[in-house]
Amino acid sequence: MLSSPIVLRILSTMQMTDDQFFEFCQINRDLRIERNKSGELVIMPPTGSETGNREFNILGQLWVWSEQDGTGLAFSPSTGFKLSTGAERSPDASWIKLERWNALSAEQKQKFAPICPDFVIELRSASDNLKPLQEKMEEYMREPGIQLGWLIDRKNRRVYIYRPGQEVECLENPATVSGEFVLPGFILNMSKIW
């Protein structure tokens, strides 16, 4: 079993169109595939059972808040988004305001929507290197529409808070993390995440 992502470099003459990449992902549904801004394919291994449970706890808490709040939609890690750089990314959890989501066409919503979520979460699994996840979070922070991101490092019990144009804030072993003004009233209980 894979323990770290595989990066496939592709000649520029062999780059896939957006539709071809979407189809490639559909016929390889059991793989979690992203494409970076250089067109390289990043194939990530499935998470271990413990990390999958922690990811589910994050998704459950975000979903409950999102349903009660009603101002946006929450998305699972199997959702791909096309960023302005051309990269296609799949955050571990994400949320988009309804007015931004509703501005997309029905066709755009069916594939990898050309939008960066307002809020993203990446969860570091035991086998993940921290640096690539930090780079991914920095990539999100350069995108139009992004307002808040959390990188949850279970290994070191830290939560890195990302906000566009600001220094990264690091919380050491927090009991909860607040969605601030971006997700008013959303408080992630970390006891089910650590």
C-alpha positions in Angstrom: 0.0 0.0 0.0 1.2 3.5 -0.8 2.3 5.6 2.2 3.1 8.8 0.5 1.8 10.5 -2.7 3.1 9.6 -6.1 3.7 12.5 -8.4 3.5 11.7 -12.1 5.2 14.2 -14.4 3.7 14.5 -17.8 5.2 15.9 -21.0 3.5 19.2 -22.0 2.5 17.6 -25.3 0.6 15.0 -23.3 -1.3 17.3 -20.9 -5.0 16.4 -20.4 -7.7 18.9 -20.9 -10.1 19.6 -18.0 -12.6 17.2 -19.4 -10.0 14.5 -20.0 -8.7 14.9 -16.4 -12.2 14.7 -15.0 -12.8 11.5 -17.0 -9.5 10.1 -15.9 -10.5 10.7 -12.3 -13.9 9.1 -12.9 -12.4 5.9 -14.3 -10.0 5.8 -11.4 -12.6 6.4 -8.7 -10.7 4.4 -6.1 -7.7 6.8 -6.2 -7.6 10.3 -4.8 -6.0 12.3 -7.6 -5.1 16.0 -7.7 -3.4 18.0 -10.5 -1.0 20.7 -9.5 -0.5 24.0 -11.4 2.3 22.4 -13.5 0.0 19.7 -14.7 1.6 17.0 -12.7 -0.8 14.3 -11.3 -0.6 13.7 -7.6 -2.0 10.3 -6.6 -2.6 10.1 -2.8 -2.9 6.9 -0.9 -6.1 6.2 1.0 -6.0 7.3 4.6 -5.6 4.9 7.4 -8.6 3.9 9.4 -7.9 6.2 12.4 -7.3 9.3 10.1 -10.4 8.4 8.2 -12.4 8.4 11.4 -11.0 11.8 12.4 -11.7 13.2 9.0 -15.3 12.0 9.3 -15.6 13.7 12.7 -14.5 17.0 11.1 -16.9 16.5 8.2 -19.8 15.7 10.6 -19.3 18.8 12.7 -19.0 21.0 9.6 -22.1 19.5 8.0 -24.2 19.9 11.2 -23.2 23.6 11.4 -23.7 24.2 7.7 -27.2 22.7 7.7 -28.2 24.8 10.7 -26.5 28.0 9.3 -27.9 27.6 5.8 -25.7 30.2 4.1 -23.5 27.8 2.3 -22.6 24.2 1.3 -20.1 21.8 2.9 -18.1 19.4 0.7 -16.3 16.1 1.3 -12.7 15.2 0.4 -13.9 13.5 -2.7 -14.8 16.9 -4.2 -12.4 18.5 -6.7 -12.1 22.2 -7.3 -10.3 23.9 -10.2 -8.2 26.8 -8.9 -7.3 29.9 -10.9 -3.8 28.5 -11.4 -5.2 25.5 -13.3 -4.6 23.1 -10.3 -7.3 20.8 -9.3 -7.4 20.3 -5.5 -9.5 18.2 -3.1 -9.4 19.6 0.4 -10.3 17.2 3.3 -13.3 19.4 4.1 -14.5 22.7 2.6 -17.4 25.1 2.6 -18.6 27.7 0.0 -21.1 30.5 0.5 -24.3 29.9 -1.4 -24.1 33.1 -3.5 -20.7 32.1 -4.8 -21.9 28.5 -5.5 -25.1 29.7 -7.1 -23.1 31.9 -9.5 -21.7 28.8 -11.2 -23.5 27.2 -14.1 -25.1 23.7 -13.7 -22.4 22.3 -16.0 -19.6 23.8 -13.8 -21.1 22.2 -10.7 -21.2 18.8 -12.3 -17.4 18.5 -12.8 -14.5 20.1 -10.9 -16.1 23.5 -10.1 -13.9 26.4 -11.1 -13.9 28.0 -7.7 -11.8 28.0 -4.5 -13.9 27.3 -1.4 -14.3 30.1 1.2 -13.1 27.7 3.8 -10.8 24.7 3.6 -9.4 22.1 6.0 -6.5 19.8 5.4 -5.9 17.0 8.0 -2.3 15.7 8.3 -2.2 11.9 8.5 0.6 10.0 10.2 2.4 9.4 6.9 2.0 13.0 5.5 5.0 15.4 5.4 4.0 18.7 6.8 5.8 20.9 4.2 3.7 19.9 1.1 0.5 20.4 3.1 1.7 23.9 4.2 2.5 24.6 0.5 -1.0 23.5 -0.5 -2.5 25.8 2.2 -0.4 28.7 0.9 -1.7 27.9 -2.6 -5.3 28.2 -1.4 -4.6 31.5 0.3 -3.6 33.1 -3.0 -7.0 32.2 -4.5 -9.9 34.6 -5.1 -12.7 33.9 -2.6 -10.7 32.0 0.1 -11.2 33.5 3.5 -10.0 30.9 6.0 -8.1 27.6 6.1 -7.0 25.2 8.8 -4.2 22.7 8.6 -4.7 20.2 11.4 -1.5 18.5 12.4 -2.6 15.6 14.6 1.0 14.3 14.9 2.1 17.4 16.8 -1.4 18.5 18.1 -1.3 21.8 16.3 -3.7 23.7 14.2 -2.3 26.2 11.7 -4.8 29.0 10.9 -4.4 30.5 7.4 -6.0 33.8 6.4 -5.2 35.6 3.1 -2.6 38.2 3.3 -1.8 37.4 7.0 0.9 35.5 8.9 0.0 31.9 9.7 -1.2 31.5 13.3 -0.3 28.2 15.1 -2.5 27.0 18.0 -0.9 24.4 20.3 -3.2 21.6 21.4 -6.5 23.7 21.3 -9.6 22.2 22.7 -11.7 24.0 20.1 -11.1 26.0 16.9 -13.4 28.9 15.9 -14.7 29.5 12.4 -14.5 33.2 13.2 -16.5 35.6 11.0 -16.2 33.3 8.0 -18.3 30.6 9.6 -20.0 32.4 12.5 -21.0 30.0 15.3 -18.9 27.1 14.0 -16.7 25.7 16.7 -14.7 22.5 15.9 -14.4 20.3 19.0 -10.9 18.9 18.8 -11.5 16.1 21.3 -12.8 13.8 18.5 -9.9 14.9 16.2 -6.8 14.3 18.3 
